[in-house]
Amino acid sequence: MTADVANGPVRLPILMYHGLHAGADSRGRFDPVYSVAPDRFARQLDWIQAQGYRCMLLDEAMQQRGNRALVISFDDGDVSNIEIALPLLLERGMKAEFYITTGFIGASGMLSANEVRQLAAAGMGIGSHGCSHAFLEDLDTTALMSELDDSRIRLQALSRRPVDAIALPGGRGGERELHAAQSLGYRHLLGSVPGPNHRARGDRCLQRLAITRNLQMEEFASLVRWQGLSPRLLQARHAALSLPKRVLGNAGYQRLRERLL
Ligand SMILES: [Zn+2]
């Protein structure tokens, strides 16, 4: 075993989902890009199992030495996380991480406090996705620290477990956010830069694979394997979306995105 391999997984696909919605009238908050149809999600889980991937919580996956570990994650805390995703995961003996924006708890279409407790009690991972979903890199230090810490305290109280991972709202953040999170006791920071996490380490932002509504099965397979054209297309799309972010700033980008979608 080489030193590199001893440091963690050789490769770690971390899938990023949001809500699971058949259509715009489904319960929860439908998003035309990020809402994945439940039957498609179920087929993706079946493919993961058939391929011999071992789906596990992030902490456990980071200790793995091979390249068969895989992590499923959900952002925001849509009510479909418990109504649709949880039963499909439990049927297959699979676990997932739920990164929850605490300010959304109890809002229309979102998880209630009790449902967050139920996800934790079912063995799922609970992590932070901020308090307000503000993009952390836009905030001054005081606001940044309270987004990180207040969300963590609330989720620890609900899950009755340590919360040591945060998914960056909007995927936005860098060194400052990483160091601030680590100073408060977070061990894992997840972004939305697409990538296979070669030799993933806790002291860097983890890459994730955005699973979008129109992703076909072959494209999904290509992304998880990080082979073929789909990884390049995802990277190109991420780069194309990052450019207006830099030029317009986060607020301007958000207005542009809303208009385009
Ligand atoms: Zn989000």
Boltz pocket constraint, residues with backbone or C-beta under 6 A from the ligand:
constraints:
  - pocket:
      binder: B
      contacts: [[A, 75], [A, 76], [A, 129], [A, 133], [A, 168], [A, 169], [A, 170]]
      max_distance: 6.0
